[in-house]
Amino acid sequence: MAETYAEERSGEAAADEGLLTDERVKWAGMAVALVFTAVILGFIALILFEYVNYDLLFSVVPRFVVAFVRVVIVVVISSVLAVTAGVFVGLGRVSRTSITHSIATAYVQFFRGTPLLFQLFIIYLGIPSLWPPGQFPISEGYVVAPEVFVVDWTFITAVVALTLNHAAYVGEAVKGGINAVAEGQMEAARSLGMSYVDSMREIILPQAWRNALAAIGNDQVILVKDTSLLTVIAFPEIITVFREINSNQFDAWTPIVLVAVTYLAITLPLMRTVQYLEDRAEWGTGDDDEASGGLRERFGWGERR
């Protein structure tokens, strides 16, 4: 009986496999990946050897270095503010107070539902128009580093718009992280006499941060790429430098190479940092396990791994 059943199962498996066997799918996937990689590398080689003016490339490197510094300054300030504000937005989204929840929800819906470009125009053009012509109080900038860093209305617009926009996305990530924590965690903390605020700060948010870290890190990478939109408000960032060189030299490919290198010089270390934080945030790894061990023992979450 057992032999008959085994023979029937093997016959059914052979009939079901057909052309799509595991081995064939694996080799087909490898072939597609290799062809795609070869095409991309061939295209890059063609551009680098046929279309790039290396004399021009080396002469404009300093301009891209300055733009790189400007973008890093905007990204660092905006990221810190967006993550900080996003935590409070996320707390508002899970608040049981109807007013707080409604305001946080409206904020998220507006800034996620409208383009960042639209928000830039509202701040950059709309706010100064509230004053009589020529009387806007932030018409002149404060020079921090000559030709590199000037705090003017363009810079303020960039930081404010990026912060408000990405705080909404961080808030949703934090909300998802909080909702992923078991409800029993809060109940256990409150049963031990902890206040709601202390429970959120010491028990829920550390776990929510772990759950939301990947989404928050991904959003910060997107924030870096969103700085390219700042060219529409004449902020001298990377794309602005590219446009100026292309307009003067009628050469697109040479500055495009530096645009790619400059953005990757920001995003690759950032993605590596996010990956490092994700690895550190895993339960039972490194020093972080010692910190989490107290929570595990306090609430009886089981043995440490």
C-alpha positions in Angstrom: 0.0 0.0 0.0 2.8 2.4 1.0 4.7 1.6 -2.2 1.6 2.2 -4.4 1.0 5.6 -2.7 4.7 6.6 -3.1 4.6 5.7 -6.8 1.4 7.7 -7.3 2.9 10.8 -5.6 6.1 10.6 -7.7 4.0 10.3 -10.8 1.9 13.3 -9.9 5.1 15.4 -9.1 6.6 14.5 -12.4 3.4 15.5 -14.2 3.1 18.8 -12.3 6.7 19.9 -12.9 6.5 20.1 -16.7 8.9 22.6 -18.1 9.1 24.7 -14.9 11.5 22.7 -12.8 13.4 24.3 -10.0 16.7 23.7 -11.8 15.5 25.3 -15.0 14.0 28.3 -13.2 17.3 28.8 -11.3 19.4 28.8 -14.5 16.9 31.0 -16.3 17.0 33.6 -13.5 20.9 33.5 -13.6 20.9 34.0 -17.4 18.5 37.0 -17.2 20.6 38.5 -14.4 23.8 38.1 -16.4 22.4 39.5 -19.6 21.0 42.5 -17.7 24.3 43.1 -15.9 26.2 42.8 -19.2 23.9 45.3 -20.9 24.2 47.9 -18.1 28.0 47.5 -17.9 28.3 47.8 -21.6 26.2 51.0 -21.6 28.3 52.5 -18.8 31.5 51.6 -20.6 30.2 53.2 -23.8 29.4 56.5 -22.0 32.7 56.6 -20.1 34.9 56.0 -23.1 32.9 57.7 -25.9 30.9 60.6 -24.4 32.7 61.9 -21.3 35.0 64.8 -21.6 37.6 64.1 -18.9 39.1 67.6 -19.0 35.7 69.1 -18.3 35.0 66.4 -15.7 38.0 67.2 -13.6 37.5 70.9 -13.9 34.0 70.8 -12.5 34.7 68.3 -9.6 35.1 71.2 -7.1 31.6 72.5 -7.9 30.1 69.1 -7.2 32.1 68.8 -4.0 30.5 72.0 -2.8 27.1 70.9 -3.9 27.7 67.6 -2.0 28.5 69.5 1.2 25.3 71.6 0.8 23.1 68.5 0.3 24.7 66.7 3.2 24.0 69.6 5.5 20.3 69.8 4.4 19.9 66.0 4.7 21.4 65.8 8.2 19.3 68.6 9.5 16.1 67.5 7.8 16.6 63.8 8.8 17.1 64.6 12.4 14.1 66.9 12.5 11.9 64.5 10.4 12.6 61.5 12.6 12.1 63.5 15.8 8.8 65.0 14.5 7.8 61.6 13.0 7.9 59.9 16.4 5.4 62.4 17.7 3.2 62.1 14.6 3.2 58.3 15.0 2.2 58.7 18.7 -0.6 61.0 17.6 -1.7 58.4 15.1 -2.2 55.8 17.8 -3.5 58.2 20.4 -6.9 57.4 22.0 -7.6 61.1 22.2 -9.9 61.9 19.2 -8.5 65.4 18.7 -4.9 64.4 18.8 -5.6 61.4 16.5 -7.6 63.6 14.0 -4.9 66.2 13.8 -2.2 63.7 13.3 -4.2 61.9 10.7 -5.0 65.1 8.8 -1.3 66.0 8.8 -0.3 62.7 7.4 -3.0 62.7 4.8 -2.1 66.1 3.5 1.7 65.7 3.4 1.5 62.2 1.9 -1.3 63.1 -0.4 0.3 66.2 -2.0 3.6 66.3 -4.0 6.8 67.6 -2.3 7.1 70.0 -5.2 3.8 71.5 -4.4 4.8 71.9 -0.7 8.0 73.6 -1.8 6.1 76.1 -3.8 3.7 76.8 -0.9 6.6 77.6 1.5 9.0 79.3 -1.0 6.5 81.4 -2.9 3.4 81.4 -0.7 4.7 82.5 2.6 6.7 85.5 1.4 3.6 86.7 -0.5 1.8 87.2 2.9 4.0 90.3 3.4 3.9 93.5 1.4 6.5 93.5 -1.5 10.0 93.9 -0.3 9.1 93.6 3.4 9.6 89.8 3.9 11.9 89.6 7.0 14.1 86.8 5.7 15.1 88.4 2.4 18.8 88.3 3.1 20.9 85.3 4.1 23.4 84.7 6.8 26.8 83.5 5.4 28.1 80.6 7.5 30.8 79.5 5.0 31.4 81.7 1.9 30.3 80.1 -1.3 29.4 76.9 0.6 26.8 77.4 3.2 24.4 80.3 3.4 21.3 80.3 5.6 18.7 82.1 3.5 15.1 81.6 2.6 15.9 79.0 0.0 17.8 76.9 2.6 15.1 77.3 5.2 12.5 76.3 2.6 14.5 73.2 1.8 14.8 72.1 5.4 11.2 72.9 6.4 9.6 71.2 3.3 11.7 68.1 3.6 11.1 67.9 7.3 7.3 68.3 7.1 7.0 65.9 4.2 9.1 63.1 5.6 7.9 63.4 9.1 4.5 62.2 7.8 6.2 59.0 6.3 8.2 58.4 9.5 5.1 58.9 11.5 3.3 56.1 9.6 6.3 53.9 10.0 6.3 54.5 13.8 2.6 53.9 13.9 3.1 50.5 12.1 5.9 49.7 14.5 3.8 50.4 17.6 0.8 48.4 16.2 3.2 45.5 15.6 3.9 45.3 19.3 1.6 42.9 21.2 -1.1 44.6 23.2 -0.1 42.5 26.2 3.1 44.5 26.5 1.2 47.7 27.5 -1.1 45.8 29.8 1.8 44.1 31.5 3.6 47.4 32.0 0.5 49.1 33.4 -0.1 46.2 35.7 3.3 46.8 37.2 2.3 50.4 38.1 4.0 52.2 35.2 2.2 55.2 33.7 1.1 55.3 30.1 4.0 57.7 29.2 6.6 55.6 31.0 5.2 52.4 29.3 5.4 54.0 25.9 8.9 55.4 26.5 10.5 52.3 28.1 8.6 49.4 26.7 6.6 50.1 23.6 8.8 52.6 21.6 12.0 50.6 21.9 10.3 47.6 20.3 8.4 49.9 17.8 11.7 51.4 16.7 13.0 47.9 15.9 9.9 47.2 13.9 10.0 50.5 12.0 13.7 50.9 11.5 13.8 49.4 8.0 11.0 51.7 6.8 12.5 54.8 8.5 15.9 54.1 7.0 14.4 53.6 3.5 12.6 56.9 3.9 15.9 58.7 4.7 17.4 57.4 1.5 14.4 58.8 -0.4 14.9 62.1 1.4 18.4 62.3 -0.1 17.0 61.8 -3.6 14.2 64.3 -2.9 16.8 67.0 -2.6 17.0 66.9 -6.4 13.6 68.8 -6.4 15.3 71.7 -4.6 16.6 72.8 -8.0 13.1 74.4 -8.7 13.6 76.9 -5.9 17.2 77.7 -7.1 18.9 75.9 -4.2 22.4 75.2 -5.4 22.4 71.5 -5.0 23.6 68.7 -7.2 21.1 68.9 -10.0 21.4 72.7 -10.1 25.1 72.3 -10.8 24.4 69.8 -13.5 21.9 72.1 -15.2 24.4 75.0 -15.1 27.2 73.0 -16.6 25.0 71.5 -19.3 23.7 74.9 -20.3 27.1 76.4 -20.5 29.0 73.5 -22.1 26.2 71.7 -24.0 27.6 68.5 -22.5 25.1 66.3 -20.7 27.0 63.1 -20.1 30.1 64.5 -18.4 28.2 66.2 -15.5 25.7 63.3 -15.3 28.6 61.0 -14.3 29.4 63.3 -11.4 25.8 63.5 -10.5 25.6 59.7 -10.1 28.9 59.6 -8.2 27.8 62.4 -5.8 24.4 60.9 -5.0 25.9 57.4 -4.5 28.6 58.9 -2.2 25.7 59.9 0.1 23.2 57.1 -0.3 25.6 54.1 -0.2 27.1 55.0 3.2 23.6 55.8 4.5 22.2 52.4 3.3 25.2 50.7 4.9 24.5 52.6 8.2 20.8 51.6 8.1 21.8 48.0 7.5 24.2 48.1 10.5 21.5 49.6 12.7 19.0 46.8 11.6 21.6 44.2 12.4 22.2 45.7 15.8 18.5 45.9 16.4 17.9 42.2 16.1 17.0 40.5 19.3 19.9 38.6 20.9 22.8 40.3 19.0 25.7 42.1 20.6 25.4 44.7 23.4 21.8 45.3 22.4 20.9 41.9 23.8 22.1 42.9 27.3 19.8 45.9 27.2 16.9 43.8 25.9 17.6 41.1 28.5 16.2 43.3 31.3 12.9 43.7 29.4 12.7 40.0 28.7 13.3 39.0 32.3 10.9 41.7 33.6 8.0 40.6 31.5 8.8 36.9 31.1 9.3 36.9 27.4 11.2 33.7 27.5 14.9 32.8 27.5 17.4 34.9 25.7 18.6 33.5 22.5 
